[in-house]
């Protein structure tokens, strides 16, 4: 990479400058879309999980054995 120590530092600095320059509405949109995406990801993962679909069929599902 040309100018190795300088170009990554300048890239990070420029990205931070752009982030700093955004308004509060942009951050609000970002947070809302991030939350919707996280909920969709978690919901899809929970519905497609092998752990949920095989509940009650393994040794871990039977719980500790007494006596």
N, C-alpha and C positions, 0 to 999 in steps of 0.2 A: 504494500500500500504506500503510495507516495506521501511523504511527510508524515510518517506514522504517528509520532506522538502529538502532532499538531492537529491533523484533520479530525480524529475522533473527539478531541476536546472542543474544537470549534463546532462540530456537529451537535454535541450535547448543549453547548452554550446557545447556539442558534435555536434549537428546539425549546429550551427553557425560555428564551426571549419570546418566541411565538406563543407559548403557553401563558406566559405572564400577560401578554397583550390581549388575550381573549376576555370577553365580558362575562358577567355573571350569568346571563341567559345561556351562553354556550356551556358553561359548567353545569347548569341545571339540566339542560338537554342531555349532556353526557351522563350525568348521574341517573336520570330517568331511564335512558336506553340501556345503561349498564345493569340497572336493577331488573328491567324487563328481560334482558338477555340471561342474567343469572338465574332468574326464576324459571325461564323456559328450559335452560340447560339442566337445572336441578329436577324439574318436573319430568322431562324426557328421560333423564338418567334413572330416576326413581321408578318410572313405569317400565323401563326396559332392563332393569337390574336383574342379574341372575340370582342375587341374594334374596330379593323379594319374591321372585317367582318360585324359588325352591324352599321357601320357608316351611319348616315343619318336616323336612324330609332327610335331614342330616343328623349326625351325632351331636353337633352343636345346638341343634334346635330342640333336642329332647331334654336339655338341662342337666343339672347335676343329679347323679344317682344317689338315692338315700338308702342307708342301711345295708 
